[in-house]
Amino acid sequence: MRYIPHSPEEQAVLLSAVGVRSVDELFATVPKEVLRHEPPALPPPASEIEVRRAMAAMAARNANLSEWTSLLGAGLYAHHTPAFVPQLLTRGEFLTAYTPYQPEVSQGTLTAIWEFQSHVALLTELDVANASMYEGASAFVEAVLMAERLTKKRTKVVVSKGVHPEYRRCLKTYLANFPFTIVEVPVGEGGATDRAALEKAVDETTIAVAVQSPNVLGVVESWAAAADAAHGRGALAIGVVNEMFSLAVLKGPGALGIDIAAGEAASFGVPPSFGGPLVGFLACRDAMKRQIPGRLVGRTTDANGKTAFCLTLSTREQHIRREKATSNICTNQGLFALAATMTLSVLGRQGLRETALQCLSKAEYLKAGVRAIPGPFSVAFSGRTFNEFAIHCGPPVGDVLARCEEKKILGGVPLARIAPEEEGWRDLLLVAVTERTPREGLDAFLDVLRSFPS
Amino acid sequence: MSETMTPAPPLTADPALDRRRPSASLFDAPRPGRKGVLLPPLDVPAADPAALFGAAHRPEVSGEVEASEVDVVRHFTRISQLNFAIDTALYSLGSCTMKHNPRLNEETARLAGFLDAHPYAPEHLSQGSLELMWRLEEALKVLTGFARVTLQPSAGANGELTSALMIRAAHAARGNPRRHVLVPDSAHGTNPASAHFAGYEVVEIHSSPRGTVDLQELSAKLDDDVAALMITVPNTLGVFEEEILEIARRVHAKGAFLYLDGANFNAFVGKVKPADMGVDVMHMNLHKTFSTPHGGGGPGAGPVGVGKDLVPFLPVPTVERRGDAFVLDHERPQSIGKMRTFYGNFGVLVRALTYILSYGRSIPEVAENAVLNANYLRKRLEPFYHLKYDAPSYHEVVFDDKRQAALGIHNIDIAKRLMDYGFHPPTMSFPLIVPGALMIEPTETESKEELDAFAEAMIAIAAECETRPELVKTAPHTTPVTRLDEAALAREASKAGSFAPVLRAKPR
């Protein structure tokens, strides 16, 4: 096989050096009943030409966002990836390295992760960020578990229904066997978390209050309201973000009282790739860093005074603490933390802001367009939004999307698909834009809406 | 000592390394006003965020990098050159299965139809992705013998947790979730951590003198409150559990599940179906056995295969084939729920299926050559390094530093010195039952000359331990940075408010 270097002769030399006559002898301690001598029921080995053809045939059966106008978002936003990012990302030095346990031969990865931590800390306006989590939902869960360790002996987690339904579903999965209750707080008429209900739900047993902004309806929440509700009862405030570009026009959660921010950073140079791999993040206040899950990189100098980076505070981690670790996470999303770091570096202070302004402006344009339609569509909530908002549809959402498809438009995410349990959201269509969405696409979508009788 | 000893590398740094200018991060040299991107002209009226957001408006992210594309490309290219990678040489890190990452896998994962596919596109416009997932599940079923495989877990540890949650849900459905999970003392650290996060108390079982599960102790600790045994085959010593069928029989007799940590699947892929050994549930690391790149710490993917008793508890959604169409099935009432956003690390799944299709039915050659290579290194190094457990080795061999420690030299010193010879060190942090471990896993993708070069470097270091101990103790000498004081860094990092210089760039 092409990935195994040995020729048959070389294999024979190795076998003889080992002192066995055949490969079978190497498997002598496998119980005879289970060792198979016939090949597995798979197709014959295949060349690059054949495999590529088969994979390309499958890929062609997907609608890809470079050929369609897309208003899909709901936690995953298709921003532009700078051209150099995938090219440098596939350098073998980055792609084929392992976790940087040996700092002397891993300074590339370590430098980049330290920069990732710095970008996340800056954007969230918190003190410390870790070296990445798998993706937004598990990052959110880790934030809740971290808050539990920090508050101790409390039992209730208060979560806004504005937090992405998949994140809430994951929280239930991960907490199923802990003695914690999860209380969900509805969103109010403006689309933001119902403040009175939130305050009522928080008490002395509350571990943390979690809100997402912009939330799953696209509406910008008040970090300060969540933080006040939490801190008033000695609980912690968790802020979820899954559209990180919003932080170039909106104050970071850390600036408004949030203690732990967690979510999805895939907006920075990570292609959607049918939902993974993405890159989760988690950031917190300095005083909480000993409870942070996963890896952390620190900066130091070597014996010659050269700047050097190294994994640190690892006594929190599973390979040392085993069942007492702050998390079981080991492999994380290193390569995509690097992609996000590269993207943020080239965007820089100005590019971040300009991209965010384009997203905001295009969403406002689309919103104004929806409002101007005399027909059976309206902007569902009055709350401020960033690059995503919900449209209330008179006709069935499925009919709207079908008509969009005829024009090669992926017309948004039906909220019923991601939150089927929310009866009040059944007629809502969530639409998102990025700097990649041209005005013609927005106009074409508005034309589709106009094609429904008023 | 060997007569074919490699001469010691020079003590001065390779000139190429000097050229690399280990820098400093992009945050260290702000270049106010520099830009790296140009956006298209705004084609709609500009919104006014200050007016829209009022007090919540943030005028800029101050302290962010300001750099041109050239600055950024140079920075990342230069720092990349400071990394050791499998593309350059044998990467002996045991238990991590650092095999060659075929580039075809990278190309297929970047096909626009896959890369630019949104997970919330309608199912009928996502048939390619769903078919890929279905086909990968089928292939993994063939290789494992399990009834179903979930592709959702994000990495190995996430697969372990998924498994533990399913085990718990299955016991709970029978009326008693049980309290304990048995874990051998040779296990990966993630095993006890994952069991803990599923709500179980971990009970450790000691290894026998052969390094395998002690059957007597297993029986003594197996009671009606044990939910599962988490076992690794071959274990972290590279030793196959010869009594696996008896272990499975005893575990099942108590109504417990047998969980297999598939981190070491590379040792028997295509040779043994884990379901045949009585395994009920197993996670696989696609970033190990199935060659998807480690990327400096991820992404991975940790699919979990299950026998029929655990099928109802799989995470949602599953991918189902209905006639010619592939659909997502969310209606699984006993499911544990969701382990992550969307469906899994799809891009990793594309790479893994590409790899499996490339090998096809010849995949047993992977295990055969991985085991052969590990045994070859064992044979070459046995005269020079102590082997605490001498049971037959499979995909890896675990030496220790007992002989060198007598000279005051420890595994870490040997590991660091190996860097000077151009190789990545072995694993040292576990198994915990081998103090001073040097866990070596060459994988099947190393040639005889690379194996020989590695062996000769190890042999040369063994000699240096006797003749030039200081040279070894102060290694590495040729790497971009020298050995770091990790304890001092941890002390600095843990100080209150010390984040500014240590854990992140200083906010400006």
Interface residues (C-beta under 8 A of the other chain):
Chain A: M1 R2 Y3 I4 P5 H6 E10 Q11 V13 L14 L15 A17 V18 G19 V20 V23 L26 F27 A28 T29 V30 P31 E33 V34 L35 R36 P39 P40 A41 L42 P43 P44 P45 A46 E48 E50 V51 R52 A54 M55 A56 A57 M58 A59 A60 R61 N62 A63 N64 L65 S66 E67 S70 L72 A74 G75 L76 A78 P82 F84 P86 L88 T90 R91 G92 E93 F94 L95 T96 A97 Y98 T99 P100 Y101 Q102 P103 E104 V105 S106 Q107 G108 T109 T111 A112 I113 W114 E115 Q117 S118 H119 A121 L122 L123 D127 V128 A129 A131 S132 Y134 E135 G136 A137 S138 L145 H164 E166 Y167 R169 C170 K172 T173 Y174 A176 N177 F178 V220 S222 W223 L247 A248 V249 L250 K251 G252 A255 L256 E264 P271 P272 S273 F274 G275 G276 P277 L278 D286 A287 K289 R290 R295 L296 V297 G298 R299 T300 D302 A303 N304 K306 T307 A308 C310 T312 L313 S314 T315 E317 Q318 H319 I320 R321 R322 E323 K324 A325 S327 N328 I329 C330 T331 N332 Q333 G334 L335 F336 L338 M342 L344 S345 V346 L347 G348 R349 Q350 G351 L352 R353 E354 T355 A356 L357 Q358 L360 S361 K362 A363 E364 Y365 R384 L401 E405 L410 V413 R417 I418 E435 P438 R439 L442
Chain B: P22 S23 A24 S25 L26 F27 R34 K35 G36 V37 L39 P40 L42 D43 V44 P45 A46 A47 P49 L52 F53 A56 H57 R58 E60 V61 S62 G63 E64 V65 E66 A67 E69 V72 V73 H75 F76 T77 I79 S80 Q81 L82 N83 F84 A85 I86 D87 T88 Y91 L93 C96 M98 K99 H100 N101 P102 L104 E106 E107 T108 A109 R110 L111 A112 G113 F114 L115 D116 A117 H118 P119 Y120 A121 P122 L125 S126 Q127 G128 S129 E131 L132 R135 A139 V142 L143 S154 A155 G156 A157 N158 E160 L161 L165 R168 A169 P177 H188 G189 T190 P192 A193 S194 A195 H196 F197 A198 G199 V202 V239 F240 E242 I244 L245 F268 G270 K271 V272 K273 D276 M277 N285 H287 S291 P293 H294 G295 G296 G297 G298 P299 G300 P315 I336 G337 K338 M339 R340 T341 F342 Y343 G344 N345 F346 G347 V348 V350 L353 T354 I356 L357 S358 Y359 G360 R361 S362 I363 P364 E365 V366 E368 N369 V371 L372 N373 N375 Y376 K379 R380 A391 P392 Y394 A415 K416 M419 H424 P425 S429 F430 E444 T445 E446 S447 K448 E450 P476 T479 P480 V481 T482 R483 L484 D485 E486 A488 L489 A490 E492 A493 S494 A496 G497 F499 P501 V502 L503 R504 A505 P507
